[in-house]
Amino acid sequence: MKIAVITIYFLCLTLIFIFSLFQVQLAVLYLKNRKKRKSGSISSGTGQSAPFVTIQLPLYNEVYVANRLLDCVSAIDWPTDKFEIQVLDDSTDETSEIVQTKLAELNKREINTRYIQRTERDEYKAGALRNGLLTARGDFIAIFDADFLPDPDFLKKTLPHFEDSRIGAVQTRWGHINRDYSILSRLQAFALDVHFTIEQAGRNSKDYFINFNGTAGVWRKDAIIDAGNWQGDTLVEDLDLSYRAQIRGWKIKYLEDVVTPAELPVEFNAIKNQQFRWIKGGAQNFIKNSSSVLNARLPFLTKVNALFHMLNSSVFILTFLIAALSYPVFLVQVNYPEFNIVFSIGSVFMLTTLFIMSYYAVAFFASGRKALFTEHLNSIFCQKRTT
């Protein structure tokens, strides 16, 4: 029994250690390639040379933000005869009336709009996007969730990257307009900043698989179709399509310096549901796509990184197992001195903490929060001096 306990304990430690090594590698790649990353030159992305773009807006009961989204999208600086706004409305509340009223206003301004409402909400967002693609006129598909506020130059900054015929999608970085609303919003913002600085930029610099984040990005329509279109058999259809497209040879370009503002969820239940969807969806994608990744003609490290990417939520399970086994392992260490050499060798796993701390430190300072952190500390100490 004691051997089984130690084996499981050290297996969990080993897996977390390997995970931390990959995270440190991403941090190093991020720092190494930071100066090389540029948004790309914006040339002839307007006029007759501008490609036709379909802007898809999947909505579900977004009564408070639907108009704001349509205002932002209709203000995008692109020839009006070269884009259409496609509202994919699965709402069951007054959002539908609000949206249709707004679209009528936009039509008077000669902005091309199309309103699509399904009778059955099959496969949720994936089903809505796939259904909209049937009538999409654009060769490129920009996608925005309801809580995003794209800047007017969004298409001018993203479309030029499709001059490379291998690029299947372009993903921009998420901004957070309500970062400082509460402690929960600050924690969410930091976690997302880690993803959009270290993970996305680090993986992209090494041609590892990255994921389209479901919004604030543009797809090449041919890439979506070639990869098998949107599928709703996982909770994160964006990760699923991203991997299927990259397995097919398409590339995803990440633009760290192009920020698309968004509003973070502030209610605990909304945050919990979002995190549950991301964690379970990653595991579902591992089950669905891991064999395809392993069988693809890819470099070994690309395959391993992709598998860890899809299974990163398993770290929480491993951490729980380590915590649960800590006391039994302590009893083994105290009562069975013959295992001392095992525990001595196992001390190397203490490096995991250092690796993870370094990873988050790089993300913290790279995201531009250093100045605010210093300002916050100064305000605390100044307050203490005056009291």
Protein Blocks (a to p, Z undefined) as FASTA:
>chain_A
ZZmmmmmmmmmmmmmmmmmmmmmmmmmmmmmmmmmpcgbiafdfghjllccdddddddeh
ilklmmmmmmmmmmpccdfklcccddddfbfbfklmmmmmmmmmmmmnopacdddddfbf
ghilmmmmmmmmmmombfbdcdddfkbccdfklmmmmmmmmmpmkbmbdcdddddfklmm
pmmlmmmmmmmmmmmmmmmmmmmmnopacddehiapacdfklmmmnopaafkbfblmlmm
mmmmmmnopacdddfklccdddddfbfklmmmmmmmmmmmmmmmmmmmmmmmmmpccdfk
lmmmmmmmmmmmmmmmmmmmmmmmmmmmmmmmmmmmklmmmmmmmmmmmmmmmmmmmmmm
mmmmmnopmmmmmmmmmmmmmmmmmZZ
